[in-house]
Amino acid sequence: MSKIHNYSAGPCILPPEVLQEAADAVRQWEGQGLSLIEMSHRSKPFVAVMDECRALTKELLGLPDRFEVLYLQGGASLGFLTAAYNFLPEGGRAAYTDTGTWAANAIKEARHLGDVDVVASSKAENYNHIPTLGEVHSGHAYLHITTNNTIYGTQYAEMPKVPVPLVADMSSDIMSRTFDPEPFALIYGGVQKNMGPAGAVMYAVDRERLGATGRNIPSYLDLNVHLSKDSMFNTPPVFSVFTTLLTLRWLQAQGGVAAIQQVNEAKSALLYSEIDRNPLFVGHALMGSRSHMNVTFRLNHEEHAAAFDKSWNEAGISGLKGHRSVGGYRASMYNALPLESVQVLVDVMKELERTQG
Ligand SMILES: *Cc1c(COP(=O)(O)O)cnc(C)c1O
């Protein structure tokens, strides 16, 4: 089998050694005589997996002690509601930025529980940039941001500075770059973009800021309930958590988040410089808002599409088609995608210019 260069936006590429170890554990795990997925989640070996996964997440992100990490179900989509339940007080308001489809979904869910002020939106420009922030004041319980907009290929270059805590959906750039956790009350994200296989959502929450909404929160949505049960309130998604742990160990072996950030920046620089240089292509996201994870671009002339699509398919590239709301192409370059795969795509783009330009 020839090598596939996997640009899937999610579920995403995982390191080959992680896939091998996960596959082995599904057959028979560490001499337990059982598969990882057919034994009790309350068994000693699995409890150790959950504990290590939570601790390693905290270590890799450099989170202060007051933060607690949980691995739950429902994806980031339930996270939109969970965030509001735990941080939007009864009768309160929160500020949200509208930077893409997922950000808009977060706003929609929060509106079930309180007032939302949309303090910035780039919707009118098809979300091609991170908009300048409007007024955020102490009457807002928090500011919610989507740090990386997976569909549109935009990313906050820097986290906003506001007088209230930040709540962030980091689904598609968690573990890809370092950031200062100090202003955050809650960080959450589906693991399937950059941390592991689908099935789990990660919450990193400042425990000291929990429990202040005055709400009677349904059990599964109450982060304090999950904290009191060490992320085992109910059956956790064992395969997803285990494979996420393997991916985090792999990341640690690469030198951690700061080291992978350098690789990610080299990958995105290589592709953006080709988009900017090559007269056949144009980027979607504006300079200053460009994502290091999801690079959105299109052909200047649709008549080159057939030749381009044929070439990248023949080069073993997979998952490059853009999301229907942007069109064109999207190269998702999560942590496990090697620089070499980006070079293959850039070579195909250069070759297109040589033959069609
Ligand atoms: C994929 C994605 C989601 C949705 O995640 P689910 O785990 O499928 O609910 C939310 N936010 C962002 C930024 C995403 O990329």
The ligand as a Gaussian input file, in Angstrom:
#p B3LYP/6-31G(d) Opt

LIG

0 1
 C      -15.544000      19.684000      15.128000
 C      -15.762000      20.858000      15.982000
 C      -16.827000      20.918000      16.887000
 C      -17.852000      19.818000      17.011000
 O      -17.310000      18.790000      17.725000
 P      -18.153000      17.478000      18.097000
 O      -17.180000      16.784000      19.006000
 O      -18.413000      16.759000      16.817000
 O      -19.392000      17.910000      18.773000
 C      -16.943000      22.040000      17.681000
 N      -16.075000      23.050000      17.598000
 C      -15.037000      23.033000      16.737000
 C      -14.099000      24.187000      16.695000
 C      -14.855000      21.936000      15.902000
 O      -13.834000      21.909000      15.054000

